[in-house]
Amino acid sequence: MNMNNSGREYIADKDSALLQYLYEILAGQSRTSIKAYLTHARITVNGQSTTAFDHPVRKGDRISILEKGMIMKKRGGEKETRVKIVFEDAWLIVADKRSGVLSMSTGAEGEVTAYSLLSDYVKRMYGRNSRIFIVHRIDRETSGLIIFAKDERTKMKLQENWNESVLERKYCAILEGRPHEAAGTIHSWLKENPKSLKVSSSPVDNGGKEATTHYRTVSSGEHFSLADFELETGRKHQIRVHASLIGCPVTGDRRYGAKENPMGRIALHARSIKFRHPVTGKIMSFDTGLPNAFKAVMKEDSCNK
């Protein structure tokens, strides 16, 4: 460790997720205080400020902990990390959204969303009259793949034929505990409370929306299980509610019964999507792989068994 005028500095000796690496190099401190460094923007990696718990650290990276009050501001030209384009053609953009970023605005002034970031991008690249159109959404707390259209006709073709066009949608999640059945299907009707915004589940039709989720346990440690989920329907909070129904809520999801929060976020990621292109007819398939932060939590939990 080195000390400089701005705080403490470390050189990473291995690849890791940022929060996990901070836990290791700051082993004498409480996890709450370590998370607070990130929450209050007091961590930089190679001189760039980040608040993301799952920011990738590579061997040789310079990690600095700034003194209180010395906050690094984002500099012009810094790479955008809140949304990453994984595919683009004349009609579509497929992007990987970070947890904590809305798909599109709720109406609050100045709200930064995946939609606003990509809208700014197409205007810079193709002219100020360029537009994008959101095709579907994923929850603010969920990271992962989301599709945008570059024109209204493409958007409508995808939305109107969604169930036929989308051949596969898979999520990965870290669950608390271990499902009694290693794999199965959850089927219920989901209804949102307009006041609490919490979604409730009913085994019979209660006027809500029918929802079907398939799950498979991939691995289990002492406290957590890694599971894959495949959707037949795309309802609000569907996986989060259905995971809670089988007694294993998504970790970090206190709204639906989680008690732990090892990643400082809800551990749910829209990992892959497979669909038929609305214009070319070609089968498109995208998979982000398992996020590094998920790997780190499961590795640590397995070591505790």
C-alpha atoms as one frame of an Amber mdcrd trajectory, in Angstrom:
protein
   0.000   0.000   0.000   1.151   3.536  -0.792  -0.024   6.788   0.808  -0.335
   9.986  -1.201  -1.922  13.381  -0.755  -5.315  12.089  -1.867  -5.474   8.891
   0.220  -4.460   5.218   0.109  -3.390   3.434  -3.044  -3.133  -0.281  -3.869
  -1.931  -2.233  -6.909  -4.169  -5.213  -7.684  -2.345  -8.549  -7.619  -5.150
 -10.508  -9.358  -8.370 -10.207 -11.350 -11.514  -9.713  -9.267 -14.781  -7.832
  -8.859 -14.023  -4.500  -7.154 -16.083  -4.935  -3.977 -14.720  -8.445  -3.411
 -11.159  -7.150  -3.822 -11.815  -4.296  -1.378 -13.085  -6.827   1.175  -9.767
  -8.664   0.866  -7.377  -5.703   1.062  -9.411  -4.005   3.812 -10.045  -7.158
   5.834  -9.921  -5.305   9.168 -12.858  -3.036   8.310 -16.578  -3.769   8.384
 -18.255  -4.635   5.093 -20.714  -1.770   5.612 -17.920   0.807   5.802 -16.210
  -0.680   2.730 -19.433  -0.484   0.700 -19.762   3.146   1.827 -16.479   4.008
   0.056 -18.134   3.005  -3.220 -21.528   4.518  -2.436 -19.898   7.887  -1.710
 -17.652   7.780  -4.807 -14.389   7.537  -2.855 -12.897   4.729  -4.980 -10.997
   5.165  -8.232  -9.568   2.480 -10.515  -6.689   3.736 -12.651  -7.751   7.294
 -11.836 -11.375   6.836 -12.895 -14.138   7.137 -10.295 -16.604   4.251  -9.983
 -19.485   3.382  -7.655 -20.165  -0.064  -9.171 -19.690  -2.966  -6.748 -19.037
  -5.317  -9.691 -16.556  -3.066 -11.539 -13.909  -5.430 -13.010 -10.420  -5.163
 -11.501  -7.482  -6.521 -13.489  -4.070  -7.496 -12.149  -1.878  -4.378 -12.109
  -4.779  -1.915 -11.799  -4.256   1.025  -9.432  -7.004   1.261  -6.816  -7.205
   4.444  -4.753  -9.297   5.226  -1.689  -9.798   8.975  -1.569  -9.839  10.950
   1.652 -13.273  12.130   2.705 -14.252  15.206   0.703 -11.837  14.489  -2.154
 -14.307  13.137  -4.709 -13.168  12.479  -8.254 -15.570  13.830 -10.857 -16.120
  12.131 -14.202 -13.877  13.630 -16.834 -14.787  14.431 -20.426 -14.285  11.457
 -22.677 -14.597   8.911 -19.879 -16.026   5.631 -21.138 -19.732   5.163 -20.428
 -20.238   2.128 -18.181 -23.950   2.363 -17.375 -25.005   0.874 -20.698 -22.903
  -1.049 -23.210 -23.868  -1.732 -26.824 -23.322  -5.410 -27.666 -24.916  -5.307
 -31.140 -26.051  -2.654 -33.596 -27.323  -2.653 -37.180 -29.542  -0.358 -39.265
 -32.678  -1.374 -37.329 -31.737  -2.494 -33.802 -29.509  -1.902 -30.793 -28.997
  -4.653 -28.217 -27.484  -3.236 -25.023 -26.246  -4.533 -21.668 -27.676  -2.324
 -18.904 -26.066  -1.963 -15.484 -28.066  -2.545 -12.297 -29.563   0.666 -10.895
 -30.279   2.174 -14.314 -33.888   2.536 -15.464 -34.826   1.233 -18.900 -36.675
   4.482 -19.573 -37.754   7.569 -17.645 -40.451   7.721 -15.002 -40.879  11.409
 -15.836 -38.419  12.875 -13.322 -36.453  15.771 -14.775 -32.852  14.961 -15.688
 -33.247  11.233 -15.031 -30.464   9.180 -16.641 -31.804   5.991 -18.229 -30.684
   3.401 -20.760 -33.057   5.099 -23.195 -31.582   8.591 -22.628 -27.992   7.360
 -22.887 -28.629   5.497 -26.143 -30.739   8.346 -27.495 -27.800  10.709 -26.953
 -25.524   8.183 -28.636 -27.563   7.899 -31.863 -27.928  11.681 -32.082 -24.138
  12.087 -31.813 -23.480   9.328 -34.336 -26.221   9.847 -36.911 -27.606  13.359
 -36.440 -29.888  15.209 -34.062 -33.056  13.886 -35.719 -32.083  10.267 -35.011
 -34.286   8.412 -32.540 -34.542   5.110 -30.711 -37.623   3.249 -29.491 -37.787
   0.960 -26.492 -39.036  -2.534 -27.339 -39.220  -4.049 -23.844 -38.028  -3.254
 -20.322 -36.174  -4.866 -17.476 -36.387  -3.690 -13.857 -34.131  -0.869 -12.640
 -32.495  -3.277 -10.175 -31.881  -5.938 -12.848 -28.825  -5.777 -15.087 -28.512
  -7.292 -18.538 -29.707  -7.356 -22.114 -32.384  -5.054 -23.492 -33.484  -4.340
 -27.085 -34.110  -0.944 -28.695 -35.355  -0.215 -32.226 -34.078   2.588 -34.448
 -37.438   3.240 -36.078 -41.073   2.924 -35.065 -41.931   0.288 -37.676 -39.245
  -2.101 -36.385 -40.403  -1.501 -32.825 -44.016  -2.332 -33.698 -43.058  -5.474
 -35.622 -41.135  -6.799 -32.629 -43.746  -5.847 -30.049 -46.744  -7.119 -32.021
 -45.050 -10.485 -32.634 -43.110 -10.666 -29.366 -44.136 -14.178 -28.320 -43.346
 -15.565 -31.780 -40.197 -13.493 -32.367 -38.506 -14.117 -29.009 -37.362 -17.724
 -28.964 -35.558 -17.670 -25.618 -34.969 -15.313 -22.674 -32.742 -16.463 -19.843
 -31.798 -14.822 -16.567 -29.324 -15.838 -13.896 -29.792 -15.090 -10.215 -28.212
 -15.766  -6.864 -30.849 -17.131  -4.513 -30.814 -17.336  -0.733 -30.795 -20.964
   0.357 -31.288 -23.970  -1.911 -34.525 -24.760  -3.794 -36.197 -27.953  -2.546
 -36.501 -29.107  -6.155 -33.351 -28.576  -8.245 -35.448 -27.606 -11.268 -39.075
 -26.869 -11.932 -41.785 -24.588 -13.295 -43.617 -21.874 -11.363 -47.030 -20.778
 -12.582 -49.253 -18.122 -11.008 -51.146 -14.882 -11.567 -49.291 -11.678 -10.667
 -50.980  -8.461  -9.610 -49.330  -5.155  -8.670 -50.544  -3.111  -5.705 -50.812
   0.467  -7.077 -49.910   1.957  -3.682 -47.002  -0.207  -2.542 -45.926  -1.135
  -6.115 -45.293  -4.636  -4.742 -46.428  -7.552  -6.896 -48.456 -10.325  -5.258
 -48.963 -13.867  -6.527 -52.063 -16.059  -6.638 -52.333 -19.747  -7.675 -55.700
 -18.955  -9.317 -56.844 -16.134 -11.592 -57.259 -13.044  -9.390 -57.577 -10.540
 -12.203 -53.809 -10.279 -12.508 -51.516 -11.420 -15.334 -50.708 -15.071 -15.898
 -46.991 -15.807 -15.482 -44.862 -18.904 -16.087 -41.193 -19.255 -15.113 -38.867
 -22.242 -15.523 -35.828 -22.523 -13.229 -32.765 -24.739 -12.835 -30.275 -24.751
  -9.971 -26.730 -24.541 -11.340 -24.729 -24.741  -8.096 -25.113 -24.226  -4.351
 -22.823 -23.050  -1.561 -23.360 -22.701   2.165 -25.837 -19.808   1.970 -26.598
 -19.194  -1.709 -27.563 -20.972  -4.923 -26.887 -19.907  -8.487 -29.920 -20.522
 -10.696 -30.958 -20.022 -14.304 -34.468 -18.783 -15.116 -36.273 -18.947 -18.451
 -39.393 -16.869 -19.041 -42.509 -17.871 -20.942 -44.071 -14.533 -19.998 -42.485
 -11.192 -19.135 -44.344  -9.730 -16.173 -43.135  -7.053 -13.785 -40.965  -8.559
 -10.995 -41.848 -12.043 -12.295 -38.629 -13.843 -11.381 -38.314 -11.984  -8.091
 -41.820 -13.000  -6.988 -41.524 -16.575  -8.243 -38.137 -17.066  -6.561 -39.716
 -15.953  -3.295 -42.574 -18.421  -3.868 -40.174 -21.378  -3.815 -38.682 -20.100
  -0.553 -35.450 -18.797  -2.071 -35.682 -15.049  -2.762 -33.121 -13.351  -4.991
 -30.420 -12.104  -2.644 -30.474  -8.331  -2.179 -34.221  -8.241  -2.906 -35.560
  -7.205   0.497 -38.951  -6.313  -1.020 -39.585 -10.010  -1.629 -38.018 -11.480
   1.491 -34.228 -11.484   1.039 -32.147 -11.104   4.213 -28.667 -10.780   2.693
 -27.118  -8.328   0.219 -23.604  -9.517  -0.670 -23.415  -7.501  -3.915 -25.035
  -4.256  -2.798 -27.778  -4.843  -5.404 -30.427  -7.357  -6.412 -28.529 -10.336
  -7.824 -30.578 -10.764 -10.996 -29.157 -10.495 -14.520 -30.844 -10.772 -17.943
 -28.118 -12.981 -19.307 -29.261 -14.042 -22.784 -31.870 -13.457 -25.456 -32.567
 -15.233 -28.732 -34.982 -13.769 -31.260 -35.859 -13.590 -34.941 -34.759 -10.287
 -36.499 -37.926  -8.350 -37.456 -36.463  -7.176 -40.789 -33.899  -9.736 -41.967
 -35.566 -12.788 -40.434 -32.192 -13.983 -39.157 -32.008 -15.737 -35.763 -30.084
 -13.434 -33.388 -28.580 -14.804 -30.171 -26.732 -12.892 -27.431 -25.284 -14.066
 -24.108 -23.319 -11.852 -21.685 -22.037 -14.808 -19.686 -22.170 -14.929 -15.889
 -21.228 -11.532 -14.358 -17.942 -11.494 -12.435 -19.676 -10.309  -9.273 -21.943
 -13.380  -9.332 -18.893 -15.631  -9.740 -17.175 -13.948  -6.785 -20.161 -14.395
  -4.442 -20.576 -18.061  -5.345 -16.837 -18.726  -5.069 -16.697 -17.226  -1.588
 -19.849 -19.065  -0.521 -18.505 -22.391  -1.809 -15.281 -21.883   0.157 -17.373
 -21.533   3.311 -19.043 -24.940   2.895
